[in-house]
Amino acid sequence: MTKTEVVALLKENQNERGIVHWKKLGTRGGGLKSFGIGLTQLRKLAKQVGRDHKLAQQLWKSDYYDAKVLGLLIDDPKQLSREQAEEQVGQLNAGMLSHVFSSCDATLPKAPFAFELACDWIDHKDPIRRRCAYGLIYELSKKNVPAMDDDWLLARIAHIQKTIHDEEMWVRDAMNGALMGIGKRNSTLNKAAIRAAKAIGPVDVDYGDDNSCEPLDVLKHLTSDWLKKKLAKS
């Protein structure tokens, strides 16, 4: 598909309610326009479009949020470079795209250098890069990354517990997600993550007027019956 065809596809699937909500974001929308399409629908459209590195780069240059997200979803992890990742992370429009850029089953966590990137960004002076680092850790916690062993992850848990309340708000949100992901890997990490979650307590994240979003209840996820049964079998 061409960029013109993809934009036409987005227009066909625009959501008026979503457009109204986007306009209410004001400056938080980073100056981007939107067709108001939700992430679930954009994932379906991404599968329809298919992997295309060149098209992904073209969509990234769009002034529509939905087109940029689609670009992140359809990019080819084998053709991604560190240079591209560094360029894109600097263009995340005040963080609006950070969540999709680093997690949400996007392309970057599938790149061969994803863990190295997370390590480089986790203590970066830029809060958007720190947020993305924890987004990557959440996604990578689902995989078997040799360098990301229990010792490394236990150190991450300790760091999250120590620093989360002093972090920028959206970094706190990403840390919460990473803690949950780490705690689902095995029994040892689960126990450590539960202790950390209890010590951390409630994490303050303001989602503005979006009443559908609430701060992640990490403890609830880590102590669920489903997870207990899963870890008991491993």
N, C-alpha and C positions, 0 to 999 in steps of 0.2 A: 504494500500500500504506500501511497505518497502522503506527504504531510497534508496536502489539500484534502485528500480522501479521509484522513483521520480526523481532521477538524470538522468535516461534514458529518462524520459518524458521531462525534461528540455533540454537535448541534442537534442531531436526531434524538439523542438520549438526554438532552438537557432537562433539568429538574427545576421547575419554577420555585418551588418551596426552598430548594437548596440555594438558588440564586438570591432570594430574599434574605436568607440567613447569611450568605456571604457578604452581602452589602452592609449588613449590620456590624460586621467585623471592623469596618472602617480601615484605619491605618494598620490594624493587625493582619490585614490581608496582604500586606507588603506591596501594595500598588498593583497587584495582579487582578485580572478579571476572572470570572468563573462561570462555567455552565451549570454549576450547582450539583454535579454528579458525585454521589457517595463513593467511598473507596471500594466497597463490595462490588458495585456496578463497574467501576473502573478496572477492577481485576478481571472481570468477565470480558470486558472490551479488549484488555491487553492480550488475553488468550486468543481472541478473534484476530487481532492484528499480527501477533507472533513476534518472535525475537528478530530485532533488526537494529544493529548498532548505529548505522548511519541515520536511520529515521529517528531513533531515540535522541541523537544529538540535535537534530532539527527541531524536534518537539520541545526539547529543553530550552530552546531560544524563544519559545512562544511567550506571549504575555498573558496566557490563560493558565491558571493553576492546574486545571484538569489535564491539559496537554502536557505540562511538565511532569505531573505524576505518572501519566501514561508512559512518558519517555523513560522514567526511572524503572518502571515495571517491565518494559520490553527490551531494555539494553542487554547486551551479550556480555556475561561476566568474563569470558575468555578474551574479549577485546578491550575490557576496561583497563585503564592505566592509573598509576598513582597520581600522575599529573592531572588527569581528568577528575579524579575524586577530589583533589585539592582545589581545583578550579570551581567545581560545583558546590562544594561545602561553603565556599565564600560567596555563593549566590543564592543562598537559601531564604532570602527575603524575610529577615528577622526571625527565622526559625520556623516559619509556617510549614516548610517542606521537610524539616529535619526528621520527623518520625518516619515518613515514608522513605526518605533517602537512606536511612540506616537500618530500618527494620521493615515490618509489614510485608515480608516476603519479597522485598525489592532485590535488585541485582547486586548491589554492593556487597552484602554479606556473603554472596556466592563467589566473589572474586578471590583468587588465590592469595592475595595480599591482605585480606580483610582483618585477620587477627593482628598482623603487624601494624596495620593502620589504627586499630583500636588501642594498641599499646602506645603508639605515638601520640594519639589524641587525648588519652584519658587524663593527663595532667596538663593539657594545653591551656594557655592563658585565655583562649577564645572559648566562651561558654557553649557556643553552638557545636564546636568540635568535641567538647567534653560530653555534651548531650548525645552526639552521634556515636561516640565511643561506647557509651553504655547501651545504646540501641544495638550496636554491633555485637556486644557481649551477650545481650539477650538472644539474638538470633543464633550466634555461634554456640551458645549453651545447648542448643538442640542437636549439635553435631559432634563428631569425634575429631577435635582438633588436637593433635599430639602435644603441642606446646601449652595448651590450655588445660593443664592437669589439675588435680585436686588442690595441690599446694598453692598454685597460682590463684585459683578461684577462692580458696579460703582467705588468702590475703586480700582479694577484692571485697569479700564480705566484710572483713574487718575495717577496710578503708571506707566502705559505704556507711557502716555503722558510725564511724568516727566523724565523718565529714558531711553527711547528707543534709543536716539542718543548717549548715553554713553555706550551702550551695545556692546558686541561682535557681529560680523556681522550676524551669523546664529541665534543668539537669537533675533536680530532685526527682522529678517525674520519671526520667529515664533510669535513674539509679534504682528506683522502686521496681521497674520492670526487669532490670538486670538481676536484682536480688531474687525475684520470683523465678526467673529462668534458671539461675544457678541452683536454687534450692530444689528444683525438680529433677536434677541429674541423678543423684544417688542418695542413699540414706545419710552418709556422713555430711554431705553438703546440705541436705535438708535440715538436719538438726542444727547445724551452724547458722543457716539462714533463718530458721525459726527463732533462735536465740537473739539474733540481730534484729529481726522484725519486732520482737517484743521489747527490746531495749530502745529501738528507734521510736516506737509509738506512732501516732498519726502523723502523716506527712502532708503539709499544707501545699495544695496546688489549686490555683484559681483558674477555672475554665471559662470564666466570664459568663455570658448569657446562655452557654450551651448546657442546658439542664440534663442532657443525655449522658454527660460525662461526669464521672466521680473519681476521686483519687483511688488508685488501685489498692485493694485490701490484700496485701501480700500474705499476711498471716492466714487469712481465710483460704487462699489458694494452696498454701503449703501444708495445711492441716486437713485438706479435704479427704474424704473417704476414698475417692477415686485414686488420689496420689498415694495414699497409704498402701492400698492394694497393689498398685503398680510397683512401688519400691520394695514391697515385701517379696515380690516375684523375682526381682533382679539380684 
